[in-house]
Amino acid sequence: MDLLRFITCGSVDDGKSTLIGRLLYDSDSVSLDVLAALENRPTVQGTVDLALLTDGLRAEREQGITIDVAYKYFTTPRRKFIITDAPGHVQYTRNMVTGASNADLAIVLVDARQGVVEQTRRHTLVAALLGIRNFVLAVNKLDLVGFDQNIFEQIAADYAALTDHFQLPAATAIPLSALHGDNVVKRSNRLSWYTGPSLLEHLESVPAAVEAANAAPRFQVQYVIRPQTADLPDYRGYAGQIQSGQYRRGDRVKVLPSGLESTIEAIEVNQQEVETATAPQAVVLRLTDDVDISRGDAIIPVEHVPTLTRELEATVCWMSEQPLWPGRKLLLQHHSAVVKAAIPAILHKVNVQTFARAAADSAQLNDIVRVRIKTAVPLAVDNYHENRVTGAFILVDEQSGDTVAAGLIGAANADYFTAPVAPPVAFSI
Amino acid sequence: MSAHSFDYLDRLEAEAIHILREVAGQFERPALLFSGGKDSIVLTRLAEKAFRPGRFPFPLVHVDTGHNFPEVLAYRDQLAAELGEKLIVRSVEDTIKRQRLREPGGKFPSRNPLQTYTLLEVIEEFEFDACIGGARRDEEKARAKERIFSVRDEFGQWDPKRQRPELWNVYNGRIQKGENVRVFPISNWTELDVWRYIQRENISLPDIYFGHERTCVVLPSGQLLGLSEHLQLDEEDEIVTRQVRFRTVGDSTCTAAVESDASTVEDIIQDLLLAKVSERGATRLDDNISEAGMEDRKRNGYF
């Protein structure tokens, strides 16, 4: 059985939490005791408020909104799903970025009475920026517009114009009512003019994340295993996850940033030697030479070595209340490598409704900016649009330890979506 | 192995091993919280996969409520010995004496909430900067909100509104002195995933997970609680002997059994596929105190 991770996004009150509640409820994924707890709560409609299945915090129930990302799980005979329920409120856009970073597919909810609004564009573009290429347009609350086919088709056309404009793959548009369950799990008679799949049928059949088998091989050392016991006096294994591509025993490899070369003597998975290993497997590599390698170093086949650089250009989603100003020093965490970094220049700010660029001398909470970054030590990196794993990093405030930004590495002057659309690269599940 | 043949369990396993190795790489003094229950047993198997042929870069730590199932304690000691890893046990009993805490009274005197005091003590004693736990997001609605690396302040408090964004699989474990991080490598697993993994890996478990005859008290809710010396029973209490198993292992005074003949992992998986009640709903007496029961306990340092 395979796994699909998806995010739901859309404006506040578009019914994201209700939709997830309905998916769980109609697919028999809600336990009776959990349901009984919901039934004890009074609701306006006099029915069970399915949104409460995901709004797990006291403050969320009090305010009736989703504040933080919630993760929900359900399984059908065909697939296992991990749902990331991301908040729609502008104030919590950083949480939407958090959710999108781990998703293979985005369900963009639109209220049939409102149509495509600012948040629809914003969330679509943010999800696309983070590498999602699989979109579902869920036109919700069709019960409130008399299940009108014309309204649905108009919204679908508006959204298609949006995705066309930004050169995104076309979305699958599905009319539904999350509150009443029309077309969520089962197809609805009230939408007899619609001949496509229900939302769940679509989620079950859409291709899951394509493995990065053909992507360039990437591996970073997380931990060095050195038992130094009587049995294993000289054992030295480099533990980590295959980030993308495939590794083979006998591969000639380069260690970055040092540049030392060696050969893969063995690949171990659970202490068994294997000939090859593929992303996202967790492995231990042993090399033929006793070279100096530590956490954060990359071990990469010589014919696939990526750029090694101390100067990056990147798109950064700023997530801190403390603004970013040019010259600021931070820590840059590129998976297991953590290095000191400075941001000498903010090149421009990105308008996430239009992707137009504007000059900016600082970045505020929720801003997306293009920056130049200098690092104290060279890093082995890829462009994010080529590799969602090794093209990603976070920025950390050294004093507070807080994660202040998500970063996407891009070559200078590359447009956001003009690069060829690569298949999504596998990362940790 | 072809790139496309990875099963979802392979992916969950790879993710969990990656997280465990990040703990080893990022922290000076981590610990693995080990209760002898199925989730923490799965964590030890994952740690073997992450760190063998080396030693675990952390001890196993058991916060002993004193209200244990004896089978679980026996299993705990045997597993630690087999693994050859260090086991630290600290008891709630000692904390009660030292901090002059009030013993929970009543018929079913659960020490579950008191575990937090002992946990915070043991963190302070050994200066643990990371505590790995077997909590899963499918267990409870507040847990569904928790990050995989969850920063706690020096009082062990969780503030759900101030959680760090957690992006991709890049985990940020930087903390100030006195703070610690609770790490949940199997956050994305469900109860069924855990059992399927136990089946696939052929992991042995304490006997109480399988159907066995046990003398129980029938609670007003109809739930069955294993008879023990800690319960304060009175004349009206109905005592029965039933074929039961436990879905979860906790303080024996607040962990109910379910009636079951399941004698193998396969049987349990079949049971679960038909189960209409959640793991915690079926077994825990202390989550339903209020709607935010778990959230409130977590804010106070509960793991």
Interface residues (C-beta under 8 A of the other chain):
Chain A: M1 D2 L3 S31 L32 D33 V34 A37 L53 T54 D55 G56 L57 R58 A59 R61 I67 D68 V69 A70 Y71 K72 Y73 T75 K80 I82 R94 N95 V97 T98 S101 N102 E211 A212 A213 Q222 Y223 I225 R226 P227 L232 Y235 G237 A239 G240 Q241 Q246 N270 Q271 V274 T276 A277 T278 A279 P280 Q281 A282 R295 M319 L331 Q333 H334 H335 S336 R388 V389 A392 F393 I394 V396 E398 S400 G401 D402 T403 A406 F427 S428 I429
Chain B: M1 S2 A3 H4 F6 D7 Y8 D10 R11 L12 E13 A14 E15 I17 H18 R21 E22 A24 G25 E48 K49 A50 F51 R52 P53 G54 R55 P57 R137 D138 E140 K141 A142 R143 A144 K145 V151 P160 K161 Q163 R164 P165 E166 L167 W168 N169 V170 N172 R174 I175 Q176 S187 N188 T190 L192 A275 K276 V277 S278 G281 A282 N288 E291 A292 E295
